[in-house]
Amino acid sequence: MPSNSTSTMFFYIYVLFSVKNDGHYIGYTNNLKRRLKEHNVGKNFQ
C-alpha cells in the first residue's frame, strides 16, 4: 500500500582547503559540523 508521507534528507556540499596537500577538495555530507571537525583532525575520505 503506497504511503502519502514523504521523507526529506538534506546534504551539504562543501569545498575545503588542505594545507597538508596544498589544494582544495569537494565533498558532501549530511552533518557539516562533524565533517569539519574530522577535516581539522586530519581524517581524509578521498
C-alpha positions as CSV (number, residue, x, y, z in Angstrom):
1,M,0.0,0.0,0.0
2,P,1.6,3.3,-1.0
3,S,2.3,5.9,1.6
4,N,1.3,9.5,1.3
5,S,4.2,10.7,3.5
6,T,7.5,11.7,2.1
7,S,10.9,11.7,3.7
8,T,13.4,14.5,3.0
9,M,17.1,14.2,3.6
10,F,19.5,17.2,3.3
11,F,23.1,17.1,2.3
12,Y,25.7,19.8,2.3
13,I,28.2,20.2,-0.5
14,Y,31.5,21.7,0.7
15,V,34.9,22.9,-0.5
16,L,37.7,22.5,1.9
17,F,41.4,23.5,1.7
18,S,44.0,21.1,2.7
19,V,47.2,22.7,4.0
20,K,48.9,19.3,4.0
21,N,48.1,18.7,0.3
22,D,48.1,22.4,-0.7
23,G,44.8,22.0,-2.5
24,H,41.0,22.2,-2.4
25,Y,38.7,19.3,-2.5
26,I,34.9,19.0,-2.8
27,G,32.7,16.6,-0.9
28,Y,29.3,16.2,0.6
29,T,27.9,15.2,4.0
30,N,24.7,15.2,6.0
31,N,26.5,16.6,9.0
32,L,28.6,19.6,8.2
33,K,29.8,20.3,11.7
34,R,31.1,16.7,12.2
35,R,32.8,16.7,8.8
36,L,34.6,20.0,9.5
37,K,35.8,18.5,12.8
38,E,37.0,15.4,11.0
39,H,38.8,17.5,8.5
40,N,40.6,19.5,11.1
41,V,41.9,16.4,12.9
42,G,43.2,15.0,9.7
43,K,40.6,12.5,8.6
44,N,40.6,12.2,4.9
45,F,37.9,10.4,2.9
46,Q,39.4,10.7,-0.6
